Amino acid sequence: MTRVASGDAPGRSGFLPARTIHLHPTRLCNLTCRHCYSHSSPHRRSHLDLATLLRALAALRGEGYEQLSVSGGEPLLYPRLDALVSAAQDQGYRLSLITNGSTITPANVPLLASLDFVAVSVDGREPLHNQIRGQKDAFARTMRGLRRLREAGARFAIIFAATRQSLVDIVPVAEIAMQHGAVALHLRPLVLTGRAAANCGDLGLRQTDLDRLFLIAHALRHELGKELAIQLDLVPASAALANRCAYRALAENSDGPLSDLINPLVISADGVAKPLTYDFPAAYDICTIDDLCVAGRGAIVPERLNAFRITMLDALGKLDPEAGLLDWFFYLTGCAAASEKATA
């Protein structure tokens, strides 16, 4: 569940406050991070065509999506970012952007200040952050980016990918967030997908680590009060089950807009529309943005949408209320992968 990009919008669908599109217009990045879920790097230079992308976003606006969260790759390296932001705002989207912070410059910081929200990834104190990012000055450049955001009056948060190694760095990073004027610290358990699957297998959080992360977040909320919002991508299984009726109603309604059922919707750097997460199994890909431009809602593959409905209901049926803490979207992605394997 990703809340950081949605501002103060009320809760309506799933665990997200707004009906959200996670857009990855490029895999180009100035870094080659050990834990990157999309294998982004300085060598991945392709990007989505702007005209096609804007037509697809217009169609999806008609499906009820209202929040556009731009990521990557490093989105500040997308060559048409200014035009994308301007056109998407004209279409009525609220915009946010997720960046590694090291490419924030005096030239692009006014654009960032015009967005509803900016999220900057910080993975620990300086030694650990530089180790994960693969550059010895990565931390210093990100801190410089945070200062520029503050000076420009941008509204921003820090995103922290929690690993076994980095749990001890959460409190220092919270202090960094407060020192630089961030409004929130968003804690995400590391997902072992993409490059992280090969490089970070020993850093994934065990159940005891998830419990510890939950307690750290709770303590920070108590200590910091209203000074810094603490957001966490974990929910007790019992809370997920409390939403079971709402999910069933969404899953059984085939006449509503797409955003009723799939929230968030992910658009990959290959132009593929996917449910929930970047690594959601390809068997559930619902369409491409090229097809969406031509056929609108008719581009959506009904068999795949129905398979997603069935998988979501099955995941709810299997969920043990005593299972403890879970990353809801990671849990659904795992259920989908298991279902795909069983039917292969």
N, C-alpha and C positions, 0 to 999 in steps of 0.2 A: 504494500500500500504506500503510495507516494503522495504526500500531502504538501510538500514544501513549495511546489510550483503554483499553488492554486489561490494564494492570497487569502482573503477572508470569505470566499464563497461558501454558501451553506451546503451541507451534506445532502446528496440526492441519490447517488447511484453507487452501488458497491461500497467500498470504504473511502472513496475519493470525494472530496468536497465539490469538485466540478467535473463536468464531462470533458475528458482530456484526450488530446492527441499527443503522443510522444514522437517527435519528428527527428530523424537522423539524416540530415541532407548530405552528409559526407562522412567518410572514414578518415579523411586527412586530419592528422594531428601532429603537433610539434614534439610530442612525447611518445614513447613506446612503453607504457606502464605495464608492470608485471601482472596486474589484475584486470586488464581491460577486457570487458565482456564482448567487444565488437572487433577485436584484433586491429584497432586503429593504429596508425603510425605515419611518419613522414612520407612513406612510400605509397600510401593508399590515396591516390590523387583524384579518383573519380568522384563525381558528385551528381546530385539529382538536377534535372533540367527545371529551371524556375517556372517557365510557362506551364509545363505539365503539372508541376507541383501545385501551383496556384489554382488551376482548374479543379484538381482533386480536392483541395482544401475547401473550395467553394461548395462542391458537392457534399462534403462531410459537414460543412456548417449547416446544410439543410437536414442532416441527420441528427442534429442536436448538439454537436460538439461545440464547446464554447471557450476552451482553454487550449492554447498551443504551447507546448514545452519543447524547445529546440535544444538538441544535444548533438552528439557526434560519435566519433571524431571530436575535434575541437570546432564548435560551431562558428567561432570568430574567424576561422580560416575558410568558411564557405564564401566563395567569391561574390555571391549575390545576396548576402545577408541583409544589407540595407533595404534592398528592394523587397525581399521576402517579408521583413518586419513591417514595412509600410503598407504593403498590399494586404497582409493578414490582418493588420489593425483595421484597415478599411472594410474588410469582410466582417468585422465585428468580433474577432478573437481577442481575448486577453492573452498577452504573451509573456513567457518566461524563458530563461536560457540557462543552461548548465554548462559551466566552463571550468577548465583547470586553473584559470586565473592568471597564468603566466603570460598570456597574450593580450592582456588588457593594457591599452595604450592611451595616451592623450587623444589620439585620433578616433578611437572607437568607444571611449567611455561615455560620450554624450548619447550614443545609440543605446547603450546599456541602461543609462539613467532614464531613458524614455520607456523602458519596459515596465510591466507590472512587478516583475520579480527577477532577480538573478541569484543563481546558486553556484557557489564556488567549492570545488572539491579540495579538502585538506585531509590527509590520511594519517596525521600524527605530528609529533614534534619534528624539528628539522632533520635529524639523522634518518629517522624512519621514512619520512615523506620523500626525501631525496633517494633513498634506497628503492622504494616502490616505483618512483617516477623515472629512475634511471638517469638522472642528471644531478650533478652536485650543487647546482644553483637553483633547482626547481622551487624549493621552499622560499628562498629570498625573492624570487620573481613573483610568486603567488602572493606573498605578503605585500609587495609593492602594488599588485593589482587590487588587493583589498583596500589599501590606503586610497587609491584612485577612485574606487567606488564610493568610499565614504566622502571624499572631497566633492564628488559630483552629485551627492545627495541621492544615490541609487538605493533602492530597497533590496537588501540581499541577505542570504543565509549561507552557512557553511554546511556542506555535506561531508559526512565522515563514514568511510567504509570500515566497519568494525571487523577485526580479525583477532585471533588468539593473542597475537603479538602486540596489537595496538590498543587493547582494552585499557591498559595503564595510561594511555595518552589521551583518553577522552576528556578528563578534567582539564589538562593543560590546553587542549584545543578549545574547550568551552571558554577558557580565559582569553584565548586569542580572539574568539568570536566577539566577546564583550569589548575587548580593547579596541577592536576595529569597527565597532558599531553595527555588527550583524544583528538582525532581529530574531534569528532562530539558528539552532544547531540541529541538523537532521541526521540521525544515526541509522545506518543501514547495515545489517549483517552482510558480510561479503558473500556473494553468490559465486560458486565455483563453476563458471561458464566462460567461454571464450578463452583468452590467454590465461586466466586464473586457474582453469582446470589443469593446465600443464605446470604452472609455476607456483601455485599457492595451495596445493592440496593439503599441506600440513597446517594451514592457517585458518581453515574453515571452523566455524563455531560449533562446538558440541552443545548438547542440551544444557549442561552445567554452565557453559559460557553464555548461552542465550539468557539463562536465568540471571547471571551476573550482569549482563548488559541491561536487562530490564531493571534491575535494582539500581544500577548506576544512573540510568535515566530518571528513575523515580526520585533518587536523592538529589539530582541536579534540579529537577522541577521544584522540589521542596526548598532547596537552598536559594535558587535564583529568582523564584517567584515570577514577577512580570518583567524582569530585566532581560531575560533571554528565553524564548520559547524552546522547549526541548521536544523534538518529534522523533518517533521511533517506529521503524518498520517491523514491529512485532505486535501480535494480538493474541490474547488467550484463546484457545480453541473454543471455549464456552462463548466468547463474544462473537466469533464467527458463526456459531450455531444460532445465536440469538437473531442473526440476520437471515436465517434460513428461509423464512416465509417470503421475505422481500426478494431473495434470489430466485426462489421458485416462481414467483409471480413474473419476474423479468424473463426467466428462461422459457416460460410457457406462453409468453406473449409474442407472437410472430408478426403482429401488425404494427408494433411501435417502431420508433426510430432506432437505428443501429446503436446509438449511444445508450439506449435503455439496457442493452444486453452486454455490449463490449465496452468496458471503461476501466482502464485506458485502452485506446487503440494505438498500436505502434506502427509507424511507417519506417521501414528499414532503409539503409543507404542503397539497397538494391531496388527500392520503389515498391516493396511488398507490404501490404497491410496485414497485420497480425494481431491476435488478441493479447492483451495484458502485458507481455514481456518480450524483450528483444529475442530471447532464445526459446520462445514458445514453439513447439514442434511444427515443422513445415506442413504437416498433413492438415493443419488447421488454418493455414494462410487463406484469407477470405477473398482476396483479389489483388491486382496490381493498380498502381495509380494511373498507368496508361489506360487500362480497361475502365477505370472509374471515370476518366475524362470522357470516354466515348459513350458509356452506357449508364452512368450514374448508379443508382441502387441496383440496377439490373446486372452490374458487373460482379456482384457478390455471389459466390458459389454457394447455393442453398444447402447442398449436402454438407459442406464444411461448417456452415453456420449451425446446422442442426447437430452435427457431431460435437460442436463446442457446447451447445445447450445440454446435450446428454452427459458430456464429461463433467460439466459444472454441477449438475444435479447429482451425478454419481459421487463426485468428490464430497459434496455435502453429506450424502448418505453414509459415506465411509468414515467421516470425521468423528474421532473419539473425543467427547467433551473433556476427558481427563488427559488429553494429549499434551497439555501444557502450552508453552508459547510457540507460535509459528509465524513465519512470514507468509501471509495469506496468498499473495500472487505466486511466490515460489512453490507453495504447496499445490496450487492449481496447476502450475506448469509441470510439476512432477507427476501429478495424476494424469495429465494429458500425455506425457511421455510414456508412462506405463501402459495407458490404453492403446497408444499407437503401436507399441512393441507387441502387445497381446494380439492385435489384429493383423500384424504384418504377415 
